[in-house]
Amino acid sequence: MQRFRELLLIVCVLVLLAVPHLFSQGVDRAVISQVRGTVEIQQPGGSWETAEVGQSVTAGTRISTGFGSSAAIDIEETVIRIRALSRLTIQELFERENVVTTDMDLEIGRVRGEVRSASGRQFDFQLRGPTATASVRGTSFEFDGQNLSVDEGIVEIINVFGQRIAVQAGQQSSVVGNEVPRSPVAERRAAATVSTRVSQTEPEDDDLPPASQEDDEPLTAPITRAVLRILPTLD
C-alpha cells in the first residue's frame, strides 16, 4: 500500500508539471514588420546582428534601435513600435487557453503599443521599464517608463505607494519621483507648454528622440517608479 501511494504521488506531480505545457500553444513568436535605419537584434545565446523585415523573434530576444531609427514587431494583430535610441527585450511570449501573454523589458527609450485581440484570443501584455510597468489589455498608448499618453481605452497609472489615477483616451499623465501620479488635465497642460517651446526650434518627428533631450544628457531612465494598468471599457 505504501508503494502504491508513492507511485500515485509521483504520477500526480508529473501531471501537474505537464499541464502548463499541454495548454501552451499557438503564438510563441513575434515578427519584425518594419525596420528603419540602424536596428539590431540579439537572439538568445547569440550575438548582435542586423534586423530584417519578416524575421521571427522569440522570448529572450533583444532589439536595439540607433539614432533616427525605428522598428515594429507584430504579435498577431498587436503592433509594438520601437522608437529611436531604444532597447527592448522580449521576456515571455506564449499562448495558453486563448490568452496570449507577452512580457517585455524596456531598458531605455520609448515605444508605442497598439494592443488588439484577434481570432477570439485575449492579450495579456506587460511592458516593464527600469522605473515603471505598463499592463495592457486592448488599447493604444505610448510609454517611456515615466510618461504615459493614451490614444484609446483607459489606463491606470500607479506609483510605488499604490496611489493611482485613471488616464482616459486623449489624456497624458506621469509619475515624478515618489509623487502622486499627476492629474491627466495638469499633465496635458504641461505637455502643451513644452511642445510650444519645442516647435519653434525643431520639427516634429515621432522617430527622433525627445527635443528636450540635450546632446550631453546621458541616456538613463528617470528615477521614478510607476505601474500602469489598462481598465476595461464598455462598448
Secondary structure, 3 states (H helix, E strand, C coil): CHHHHHHHHHHHHHHHHHHHHHHEECCCCEEEEEEECCEEEECCCCCEEECCCCCEECCCCEEEECCCCEEEEEECCEEEEECCCCEEEEEEEEEECCEEEEEEEEEECCEEEECCCCCCCEEEEEEECCCEEEEECCCEEEECCCEEEEEECEEEEEECCCCEEEEECCEEEECCCCCCCCCHHHHHHHHHHHHHHHHCCCCCCCCCCCCCCCCCCCCCCCCCCEEEEEECCCC
